[in-house]
Amino acid sequence: MLKLLMFEEFIITHNTIQEKMTDLTNQGMFWLEQENPQRFVYDLKTFAMWLCDFIAEKDREFWNEDS
């Protein structure tokens, strides 16, 4: 049962990250087509910060630590 729960959490986590990366890719293509690489870099930084926070939260959840 625990393995099933861990697998389901993995799928949810994977889908969440994949959706964010898809959005980032689409936005990146748009900003580069608009010749605005600075905005793409801003979006990359925002994604990187979100990903670090997301990983930290999952780590806390795994170890049953409070936020």
N, C-alpha and C positions, 0 to 999 in steps of 0.2 A: 504494500500500500504506500509506504514511504517513497519507494522508487517511482511509483506512478505520480505522486504529488510533485516530486522533484522534476520529473519529465514535463509535467504540465506547466510548472513554473518556468522551466527552460524555454518551452515553446512561447509562452506569453512574453518572456524577456526578449527572446529572439525577434518576435514579431514587432515589439515596441521599438527596438533598435533599428530593425529593417525599415519600418515606416519612417522613422526620423531620417535615416540615411537616404531613402528615396526622395523625401522632401528636399533634403540638402542638395542632392544631385540635380533635381529639377530646378531648384532656385539657382544653383551654381551655373547651370547652362543658360538660364535666363539672364543673369547678371553679366555673364561673359559675352553673350550676344549683344547686350546693351552697352558693351565696352565699359563696364563698371566693376573692375576686379576688386576695388576696395570694399564694395558691398559684399562680394562673395567671401572675402577674407573675414569680414565681420560675421557673416553667417557661419563660417567655419569655426571661428572662435566661440561663438554661441553654442554650436553643436558640441564642441570639445568640452566646454564647461558643463553642459547638460549631461554628457556621457560620464564625466568624472563623478558628478553628483549621483547619477543613476547607479553607477558601480558601487559607490560608497554606501548608498542606501541598501542595495542588495547584499553587500557584505555585512552590514549591521543586522539585516533581517536573518541572514544565515547563522550568525553567531548569537542571535537573540539579544541584541543590545538595543538600548533606547536611543532615539535620535538626539 
